[in-house]
């Protein structure tokens, strides 16, 4: 069964953070995580988040994986459609090595508005100093965002 994995990175003046969400093939919640990554670009944060999530999926024994992310450069680099930017070359090598362990891999680009839960998780990561992983008991705000995400509601574009 294919596990759905969404990942997202976020950046502000204090640093970068990541968040990921794992669902089963029916869309049922399995795990979520938020973590602060310190000073780095959003590209490196998203590549780090993608690598860590795929590594965790390998360790959990998943055989199939469906990955969704909004960073088109990273997605196309992993798919070998564009030259890998130098700052994420090692991370993309790690990602490729982990992906080779799966029987089936699907990787899709989605727009940021398409994953409000991982946007929330990454933004939450900016406010913490360690890694938070949730498997069963979720914070109320995360439950709300996940519920709205399951209903198909998307992020509203914020004015700049």
N, C-alpha and C positions, 0 to 999 in steps of 0.2 A: 504494500500500500504506500502511496506517495504521501509524504509528510509535507505540509505547506509551511514554508519558512519565509517570513518577511523580516527584513532588517532595515535599519535606518540610522543615520548618523546626524548629529546636530553640532553646531558650533556657535559660540558667542565670544565675547571679549575675554572671558575667563578660561576658555579652553574648549574641548570637544567631548562628546559623549556618544554612546551608542545604545541601541535597544533592539531586541528581537522578539518575535512571537512565533511560536510553533503550534500548529493545528494538525489534527489528523485529516485524512482524506475527506471526511464529511464536514470539515470546518470547525470541529469541536476543539476547544482550548486544551492544550497540553502543558505549555510552559511559556513564561515570559521572563525577560531580564532587562535590567537597566544598569549601566555602568559608566563611570567617569573615566575618560581617557587622557585628561590633561591637555597640554599644549600640543596641538597638531591640526593639520588641515582637515576639512570635512571629507575630502577624498580619502585620506589615510584612515580617518575614523570609520568611514563606511566600509573600507576594505578590511580593516581590523575586525569590525563587527561581523561582516560576512564570514571571514575566516574562522572566528571563534564559534559562530553558530554552526557552521558546517562541521567543524571538529567535534562539537558536542553531539551533533546528530550521528556522526560515525561512532563515537563512544557509547551512544545509547543503542546502537545496533540497528539503526534504520537501514533499509536496503534501497529505498527509492526516495527521491527528494524533489520538491518543486519550490524553487527559490524565486522570490519577488523582491525587487528593490527599485528605488527611484533614481539611482545614480547611473545614467546611461553610459558614461565613460567606463565605469567599473564593470557593468554588465557586459558591454561589448568587448572589453579587454579579456574578461574571463571566457567569453565565447570565441575569442581569437578573431574578432572582426575589425579591431583597431590595434595599433601598436600600444603596448602597455606603457603608461606613463612611468618614468624612472622611479618616482617616489613610492610606487606600490608594486614594483616588480617582484620583490621577495614575497609579499603578501599574496599576489596572484599565483605565484609558483606554489605556495602552500595550499591555496584554495584548489588549484588544479589537482594537486596530489591527493587531497581529501576527496574531491569529486570522483576520482578514478576508483574509489572504493565502493561506489554505489552501482546498483544494477541499472537504474534509470534515473536520469537527471533532466529536469526541465528548468530553464532559467528565463525569466521574463522581466522586462522593464515595465514598471507601472508608475504613474504619476503620483506625486506626494499626496495629493488629495485622496488617492486610493488606499492609503493605509494610515488611518488616523490613530490606530492603537500603537503602532511602532513610532509614530511621530511623538505621541504622548510619552512613551517609554524613553526615547532618546532625550527629550526635553527634561524629563524627571532625572535622568542621569547627570544632567548639568548641575543639579542641586544636591547631589550626594557625593560622598568621598570613597565609597566602596561599591561592591557589586551587590545588587539585589536580584534574587531569582525567586520567581513565584511558580509553584506547581499546583497548589490547591486553593489556599486562602489568598484572595486578592484584595488590595486596597479598594475602597469604595469608588474613588475616581477612576481607577483602572477598570473596574467592573462596568461602570457606566459607559466608558469609551468603547470597551470591547462589545458591549451590548449594542451600541449604536453602529459599530463597525459591522456586526453580524446582520443588522437590519439593512445594510447597504448604504448607510449614510456616509458621506465623504466629508473631508475637511473643507471648510470654507476658505477661500483665498483671503489672506490678510492683506490689508492695504499697506503699502510701503511708506 
